[in-house]
Amino acid sequence: MKQQYWYGHDFPALVESDGDLAVYLKSNRAEVDQLLKNAGAVLFRGFDVASPEGFDEAVGAYGDDNFAYKESLSNAVRINVTPRVFTANEAPPETSIYLHHEMAQTPIYPSKLFFYCQIAADKGGATPLCRSDILLEKLAMEEPEIVDAFAAKGVRYSSTMPLENDAGSGQGRSWRSTLNCEDKAGAEARLQALGYEWTWGEDQSLRATTPVLKAVRQLDDGRRVFFNQLIAAYRGWSDSRNDASKSISFGDGTPITPDHMASGIRLADELSFDLKWQPGDVALIDNFAVMHGRRPFEGKRRVLASLIK
């Protein structure tokens, strides 16, 4: 596997062994965390991870608190396999899932992600990874005024959620599932507590707009990252209910135009590393430092995920 190389470290970091991943993670937590800090993503290849249950055991051995899908505001339809493990996204194989930081379009997001490849696609299906700090650094060199605008104004996201799950869309999770409620009163109470604005559709769909969220984030070590869902929303939030051109705006309500997005999209595409899965692979990703997505694929593909608070 040919990796990228940034500031003295391979990206992603690679750990190869034929041992038990749960035992390795429990015994080498400090070393794994240092690799993650240096690279932003770590691929574990060759370990004996033969099932979702084995993946669950490995994530548990890592030792951090679980970020449950049920408790999240993710707009993707997913299916739990164990309480800790779920399908990465139920969107159709031909759908591109564009680069994003997990749940950065919400006020509640995980710090890390584990992915596990149980079945690799016959063709395609790679998970693109992009260092968000490198992206922001290069974008600031090319378009400093745009970076300043994102940093100063923040961003708001708008999406329409159906009454029932729509697995044909990458944004098809129902409002009842997303907000973990049974009726409109429960949905409105949750949205109000989170600072959202909303309107109801005649088909009982729910159009919700977030409070102002950060588009640029500073990490504990001083690095700035392009921490958001702007690329994914702008390029991919389109279905029978959603128009991608109306999914994002600056925090002050002014439009985010194609000119605001063009350089960031081009740079992100140039900087992306395609993680081409092999069965049994497990990847650990720092959600604050690295964006991820999904390439279209042919054949059967089963990649599972688990999130860390």
C-alpha positions in Angstrom: 0.0 0.0 0.0 1.5 3.3 -1.1 0.7 6.0 1.6 0.9 9.7 1.6 3.5 11.4 3.7 2.8 14.6 5.7 5.2 16.3 8.1 7.3 13.2 8.8 4.5 10.7 9.1 2.8 8.2 6.7 -0.9 8.8 6.1 -2.6 6.6 7.0 -0.4 4.9 9.5 -0.2 1.1 8.9 0.0 -1.6 11.5 0.2 -5.2 10.1 0.0 -8.4 12.1 -1.8 -11.7 12.1 -2.6 -11.5 15.8 -5.8 -10.7 17.8 -6.7 -7.0 17.3 -8.6 -6.8 20.6 -5.5 -8.0 22.4 -3.3 -5.6 20.4 -5.4 -2.5 21.0 -5.7 -3.2 24.7 -1.9 -3.8 25.1 -0.7 -1.0 22.8 -3.2 1.8 23.5 -0.5 4.4 24.0 1.3 3.5 20.8 -1.9 3.5 18.8 -2.9 6.9 20.1 0.5 8.3 19.2 0.1 7.0 15.6 -3.4 8.5 15.5 -2.1 11.8 16.7 0.7 11.9 14.1 -1.3 10.6 11.1 -5.0 11.2 11.8 -5.8 7.6 10.6 -4.5 4.2 11.4 -5.1 1.0 9.3 -4.9 -2.3 11.0 -4.3 -5.0 8.4 -3.9 -8.8 8.6 -5.3 -9.1 12.1 -7.8 -11.9 12.9 -11.1 -10.0 12.7 -13.4 -12.4 11.1 -16.9 -11.1 12.1 -18.8 -8.1 13.4 -18.6 -9.6 16.9 -14.8 -9.7 16.6 -14.9 -6.1 15.5 -17.1 -5.2 18.5 -14.7 -6.9 20.8 -11.7 -4.9 19.3 -13.5 -1.6 19.7 -14.4 -2.5 23.3 -10.8 -3.4 24.0 -9.7 0.1 22.8 -11.5 1.3 25.9 -13.3 4.6 25.1 -17.0 5.2 25.6 -19.4 4.2 22.8 -21.2 6.9 20.7 -24.5 5.1 19.9 -26.1 5.6 16.5 -29.5 5.9 18.3 -28.3 8.9 20.3 -26.8 10.6 17.2 -28.3 13.2 14.9 -26.8 11.5 11.8 -29.0 11.9 8.7 -27.8 8.5 7.2 -29.9 5.4 7.4 -27.9 2.7 9.3 -28.7 -0.7 10.8 -27.3 -1.8 14.1 -25.5 -5.2 14.0 -24.5 -5.1 17.7 -25.3 -2.2 20.2 -21.8 -0.8 19.3 -21.6 -1.7 15.6 -23.7 -0.6 12.7 -23.6 -0.4 8.9 -21.7 2.6 7.6 -24.4 3.8 5.3 -27.4 2.1 3.6 -27.3 4.4 0.5 -27.4 2.6 -2.9 -24.0 1.4 -4.3 -24.0 4.0 -7.1 -24.2 6.9 -4.6 -21.1 8.8 -3.8 -20.8 9.9 -0.2 -18.6 12.9 -0.3 -15.9 14.0 2.1 -17.1 15.0 5.6 -16.3 15.0 9.3 -18.8 12.6 10.9 -21.8 14.5 12.1 -20.1 17.9 11.9 -23.5 19.2 10.5 -24.9 18.7 14.0 -24.0 20.1 17.5 -23.2 16.5 18.6 -20.4 14.5 17.0 -18.0 11.7 17.8 -14.2 12.2 18.4 -13.1 9.0 16.6 -14.5 6.4 14.2 -13.7 2.7 13.7 -14.4 1.1 10.3 -14.3 -2.6 9.6 -14.4 -4.3 6.2 -16.2 -7.6 6.4 -16.7 -7.9 2.6 -14.8 -5.8 0.1 -16.6 -4.7 -3.1 -15.9 -6.4 -6.4 -15.1 -3.0 -7.9 -14.8 0.4 -6.3 -16.0 1.1 -2.8 -12.9 2.7 -1.4 -13.1 5.1 1.5 -11.4 8.4 0.6 -9.6 10.0 3.5 -8.4 13.6 3.6 -6.3 15.4 6.1 -8.4 18.4 7.1 -5.5 20.4 8.5 -3.6 20.1 5.2 -6.7 21.0 3.2 -7.2 24.2 5.3 -3.6 25.1 5.1 -3.6 24.9 1.3 -7.0 26.6 1.0 -5.8 29.5 3.1 -2.8 29.9 0.8 -5.1 30.1 -2.3 -8.2 31.7 -0.9 -7.5 33.4 2.4 -10.6 35.6 2.3 -12.8 32.6 1.9 -11.2 30.8 4.9 -11.6 34.0 6.9 -15.3 34.1 6.0 -15.9 30.5 7.0 -14.0 31.0 10.3 -15.7 34.3 11.2 -19.3 33.5 10.1 -19.6 29.8 10.7 -22.2 27.8 8.8 -25.8 26.6 9.0 -27.1 23.4 7.5 -30.7 22.7 6.3 -32.2 19.4 5.4 -35.6 17.8 5.0 -36.2 14.5 6.9 -38.9 12.1 5.9 -41.5 10.6 8.2 -40.2 7.1 7.5 -36.6 6.0 6.7 -35.6 6.2 3.0 -32.7 3.9 2.4 -32.5 5.1 -1.2 -31.0 8.4 0.0 -27.7 9.1 1.8 -29.8 11.6 3.8 -32.8 9.4 4.3 -33.0 8.9 8.0 -36.5 9.7 9.3 -37.1 12.6 11.7 -38.4 10.2 14.3 -35.3 8.1 14.2 -32.9 11.1 14.0 -34.5 12.9 16.9 -35.3 9.8 18.8 -39.0 10.7 19.3 -42.4 9.3 18.4 -44.4 12.4 17.5 -44.2 16.0 16.4 -44.3 17.4 19.9 -41.3 15.3 20.8 -39.4 16.4 17.7 -40.1 20.0 18.4 -39.0 19.7 22.0 -35.7 18.2 20.9 -35.1 20.7 18.1 -35.8 23.6 20.5 -33.4 22.3 23.0 -30.7 22.0 20.3 -31.3 25.5 19.0 -32.7 24.5 15.6 -35.4 26.2 13.5 -37.9 24.1 11.6 -41.0 23.8 9.5 -43.4 20.9 8.7 -44.2 19.7 5.2 -47.6 18.6 4.1 -46.3 15.1 3.7 -45.2 15.2 7.4 -41.6 15.7 6.4 -39.6 18.0 8.7 -37.3 20.8 7.4 -34.7 21.6 10.0 -32.0 24.3 10.1 -29.1 24.1 12.6 -27.9 26.8 14.8 -24.6 28.4 13.7 -21.9 25.8 13.8 -18.1 26.1 13.3 -16.7 25.6 9.9 -13.1 26.0 11.1 -11.9 24.4 14.3 -8.7 24.8 16.3 -7.4 21.6 17.8 -5.7 21.2 21.2 -2.3 21.2 19.6 -2.9 24.5 17.8 -3.7 23.1 14.3 -6.7 24.5 12.5 -8.9 22.1 10.6 -11.7 22.5 8.0 -14.2 20.8 10.4 -17.6 20.7 8.8 -19.9 18.9 6.3 -19.7 21.6 3.6 -18.3 19.5 0.8 -20.7 16.6 1.5 -23.7 18.8 1.8 -22.9 21.0 -1.3 -22.1 18.0 -3.5 -24.3 15.3 -2.2 -27.4 16.4 -0.2 -29.8 15.9 -3.1 -32.8 13.6 -3.2 -36.6 13.9 -3.7 -36.8 16.2 -0.6 -33.4 18.0 -0.7 -31.7 20.5 -3.0 -28.0 20.6 -2.3 -27.8 24.3 -3.4 -30.1 25.1 -0.5 -28.5 22.9 2.1 -25.8 25.3 3.4 -25.4 29.0 4.2 -23.0 31.2 6.2 -24.0 31.6 9.8 -25.3 35.1 9.1 -27.7 33.7 6.5 -25.8 34.8 3.4 -25.4 32.3 0.6 -22.4 30.0 0.2 -21.8 30.2 -3.5 -20.1 27.9 -6.0 -17.1 30.3 -5.9 -16.8 29.7 -2.1 -16.7 26.0 -2.6 -14.7 25.4 -5.8 -11.1 25.6 -4.4 -11.9 23.6 -1.3 -13.5 20.8 -3.4 -10.7 20.7 -5.9 -8.0 20.6 -3.1 -9.9 17.9 -1.1 -10.1 15.7 -4.2 -6.4 16.2 -4.9 -5.4 15.4 -1.3 -7.7 12.4 -0.9 -6.2 9.0 -0.2 -8.4 6.1 -1.3 -8.4 3.4 1.3 -9.0 0.3 -0.8 -10.4 -2.3 1.6 -9.3 -5.8 2.2 -11.5 -8.2 4.2 -10.6 -8.0 7.8 -9.2 -4.5 7.7 -10.0 -2.1 10.5 -9.3 1.6 10.4 -9.3 4.1 13.3 -9.9 7.7 12.3 -9.6 11.0 14.2 -12.8 12.7 13.4 -11.4 16.1 14.1 -8.4 15.8 11.8 -9.5 13.6 8.9 -12.6 13.7 6.6 -13.9 10.5 5.0 -16.4 9.4 2.4 -17.4 6.5 0.2 -16.7 5.8 -3.5 -19.5 4.1 -5.6 -19.1 0.3 -6.0 -20.2 -2.8 -7.7 -21.0 -6.2 -6.1 -21.5 -6.8 -2.4 -19.8 -4.5 0.1 -20.1 -4.7 3.8 -18.2 -2.1 5.8 -19.3 -1.6 9.4 -18.7 1.3 11.8 -18.4 2.1 15.4 -18.2 5.6 16.9 -16.3 6.9 20.0 -17.4 9.8 22.1 
